[in-house]
Amino acid sequence: MQVDQTYTASQPNRADWFKRIFEGSWQLWVVYVIFLIISALSVSSALSSEIYKSSTSGFGFAPIFKHLIFLLAAFGLTVLTSQLPPAWFRNKALLYSAIVIAMILALPFFGKEINGAVRWIDVLGFSLQPSEFFKLCLILWGAITYTLSNESPERANLYFGVYWVVSGLFIGLFMLENLSTGVLFGVFVAIYSIILKAPWRLLFKFGVPILVLGAAFVATLIWVSPQQLGKIHERAITWQNRLHKIAKDDDASKFILNDADRQSQMGQIALANSRLLPHGPGSSKVRDSLPMAYSDFIYAIIVEEYGIFGLILVPLLYIFWFYWAGHLAMREKNRHRRALLLGIGLMFPLQALVNIAVVAGIFMTGQTLPLISYGGSSLMVCSIAMGMMLSISRVQNEVASLESEVALLEGGARDLGLDSK
C-alpha cells in the first residue's frame, strides 16, 4: 500500500517537471519541432554524396548519425536555454561577447580553410563558425543599446554610435572572407536600429557615408579588371563574377552547365524536377550532383522531394517565426526582452529569405537555411535563439497567470463586499 502511495504521489511531480520544461509558448515549440523533423528528413536525403564518401572508409551512415546527434544536442540546448531567466541573457552578454570576439580574432591565426575560405576554428575538437555566433552578439548589443537609450535618452546618440562602430568593425572583418555574411549583418543592423527607434539624424550621418562607400565598392567591382582585383584581394574576383551574373541578362547561358554556375544551375534543375504532390525523402535526382545540397541548397532538395507542400511549408514556418516574435514583443513590457524578441525575429527569417532567394536564382551567395541546413554552429545558435524566445514567453505566461489569479481574488473580494486592498 505504501508503494502505491509513493508511486501516486510521484506522478504529479513528473507531470509538473514535464510541464515546467515546455512551459513556454506551445506554438513556438510546435514550430521548432517541425523544423527539426524537416531537417532530419531532408538533410539525411541530401547527404547521399557524403554517405558514399564515408562508405569507402567503412562508416557509411556516419554523416546521418552525426546530423541526428546535432539535432538532439540542439533540442537539449533549446530546453536548457528556455529554463534560464531572461535577465541571464543580459547579465552574461559580456561574457558571451568576449568568447565570440576571441574566436573571431583567433580566426586568422588558427582558422581552418574549408571550401576556399577561412571561416571555421577548432574548439575542443569541434569546428565552429564564429560568424554564426556573432549573430547573437548583434542582437544582444542592440537590445542593451535600446535599453540604455530609453533609460538615458540624452545619451541615445552615444549608445547607438558605439553599437554601430563596434558592430561595423567586426562586420568589416567578416566581409574580407565572406562578403554576403557581412552584407547580411549590415542590413540586419540597419533594419534593427530603425525598429529600435535609433535617432534619425544619427542614422543619416552614418548611413550616407556607408551608402557612398558601398556604391564606390560596386563601381570598383564593375570597372576594375579581374587581374587588378586579384592583387587587391583574392576573393574580389568571385565577388565580381557574382555581380556580373546578377547584371547579365542572358537566358541562353542558363541552359549551359558550367563549373562557375554549377550550384545555381543544379538548384534550378532540382526545382524543375519537383511535382505538385510529394515524392518523399530520397527521391531527389540532383542531390549527388548539387554541391552543398545539404547546406546552402537544402531548400531546393526539399522542393524537389516534397513538391508544393515543401515549397510553401518552409517559408510559412519562417513567416510564423517573424510574426510570433513580433506578437510576443507586443506583449512584453520589459524593454530589453522586447528588443531581444525583435532581433531574433528579424535575424533568422531574414537569413532564410536570402537562402530562398539564392535557390530561386535571384542572386548567388552562401547562406544556410536556419534550423534546417546541415551544420553544428548554425543549429546551436538558432536553438539558443529559439530557447531565448521560449524563456521570455514562459515568463510572460507566468505573469499572465499571476495577473489572472489576482483578478479572480479581487473579483471575489468585491462580490463579498470586502476591500480588495
Secondary structure, DSSP 8 states (H G I E B T S, - for coil): -HHHHHHHHHHHHHHHHHHHHT-S-HHHHHHHHHHHHHHHHHHHHHTHHHHHHHHTTT-TTHHHHHHHHHHHHHHHHHHHHHTS-HHHHHHTHHHHHHHHHHHHHHHHHHEEEETTEEEEEEETTEEE-HHHHHHHHHHHHHHHHHHHHHH-GGGHHHHHHHHHHHHHHHHHHHHHH-HHHHHHHHHHHHHHHHHTT--HHHHHHHHHHHHHHHHHHHHHHHHS-HHHHHHH-TTHHHHHHHHHHHH---GGGGGS--STTHHHHHHHHHHHH--SS---TT--SSTTTSTTTTTTTHHHHHHHHHHHHHHHHHHHHHHHHHHHHHHHHHH---HHHHHHHHHHHHHHHHHHHHHHHHHTTS-------TTTSS-HHHHHHHHHHHHHHHHHHHHHHHHHHHHHHHHHHHHHHHHTT----
